[in-house]
Amino acid sequence: MNGVHDMGGMHGFGAVEPEANEPPFHNRWEGRVLGIVRATGVFGLWNIDQSRFSLESLAPLTYLGSSYYRKWELGLESRLLAHGLVGEDELAAGHSLRQAKALSKEKLTAAAVDRVMTRGSFARPTNQKPRFAPGDRVRARNINPESHTRLPRYARGHTGVVEAVRGCHVFPDAVMRGEGENPQWLYTVVFAGRELWGEEADPGLKVSVEAFEPYLDPA
Amino acid sequence: MSSETDAYDHAGSAGSELSEMDIRVRALETVLTEKGYIDPAAVDRIVEEFETRVGPHNGARVVAKAWADADFKRRLLDDATAAANSLGYVSRVGDHLIAVENTPQRHNMIVCTLCSCYPWEVLGLPPVWYKSAPYRSRAVIDPRGVLKDFGVSLPTEVEIRVWDSTAETRFIVLPMRPAGTEGWSEEKLVELVTRDSMIGTELPKSPRELLA
């Protein structure tokens, strides 16, 4: 979706402000949110793409006006509500008001935490051959889906070069369209800064995106 | 607090009064616990992992090893997941970690313009600035300006390559080994490797900075 989350190339957000000796969490609740997100992830009811889309779907002002972990918390609430795991009334009351929904997965115990501390693999086997090879010139398609995509707006319509083939991976756009994983080849595609931003751009700038095969046409 | 503060934390950071977010998250955790969906002890453990075990010290060990050991460096650039996992003391790294090497001709910088993708297994949790709108918006259009915010200026002839983490691949920058470190042990080299040098927004410390 062409949302405010797709920020590459926007102006006006000001300077980057590094913080010396930044702690892992600035408030206790932030750590709880991270832990709860991980602990509820094991239910297998949503994958990383569905989690991302729930954040992208926050109202633009909420998205821009909320800290990172607040966005996480709001996105998690929306997923829990959408799957009927909790009710609005329960969140308002701060207590369970009815029986839990039966889940097919066991709840995460402290002893089993290690398994949520390694990222899962999104690579999938395929019989298809990759359409592109390193060195190929490609054009990012001008797509504007209302649903989830991982092709940023700034790359759309621009011509770049395939630098690497990264394997075949779960295709986020398909997941959010309800089409299952529909794995696709993934490429690192490099664009010259001037191709993306015009003649005024830094001649020494190159930007790459990780692009799924359906995002690309030969150029 | 840094650039991404929101209106919901203020009471919490002021002290005694609970913020809206404290109350909201407590309510959520209580509901999920009472319903039997989560075990608060598991949440405690996850928080503890992120506060203690996971962090940029893991990535620094990978970088220092690559500086000291040419064979390891080759393996790292070939398959960073396998190379990092071959070091027993680094927390386990999932698929698809990719190490990108800085050279005198090219400086690499990592961003996620769409969300906050970050190689947390080797660098820990991303800093607030990495997840902030200023960084996500500017890194791909004005990386030299971003570097200036970090007090870094590179010669104009050095190419800047920005890696936008738009899929499940994750990147770590392998910075150039600082001059004047010939013969240094891996343990000593580790001290030169900063988190931000592995994101590409700063350079590793020089031996002189280490003494300062």
Interface residues (C-beta under 8 A of the other chain):
Chain A: H5 D6 M7 G8 G9 M10 H11 F13 G14 A15 V16 E17 P18 E19 E22 P24 F25 H26 N27 R28 W29 G31 R32 V33 L34 G35 I36 R38 A39 T40 F43 I48 R52 L55 E56 L64 G65 S66 S67 Y68 Y69 R70 E73 L76 E77 L80 L85 V86 E90 L91 A92 A93 G94 H95 S96 Q99 A100 L103 K107 L108 T109 A110 A112 V113 V116 M117 T118 R119 G120 S121 F122 A123 R150 L151 P152 Y154 R166 G167 H169 V170 P172 L186 T188 V190 G193 L196 W197 A201 D202 G204 L205 K206 V207 S208 V209 E210 A211 F212
Chain B: M1 S2 S3 E4 T5 D6 A7 Y8 D9 G12 S13 S19 M21 D22 R24 V25 R26 A27 L28 E29 T30 V31 L32 E34 K35 G36 Y37 I38 D39 A41 A42 V43 D44 R45 I46 V47 E49 F50 E51 V54 G55 S91 R92 V93 G94 D95 H96 V111 T113 L114 C115 S116 E121 G124 L125 P127 V128 W129 K131 S132 A133 P134 Y135 R136 S137 R138 A139 V140 I141 D142 P143 R144 V146 D149 F150 T156 E157 V158 E159 I160 R161 V162 W163 D164 S165 T166 A167 E168 T169 R170 D196 T201
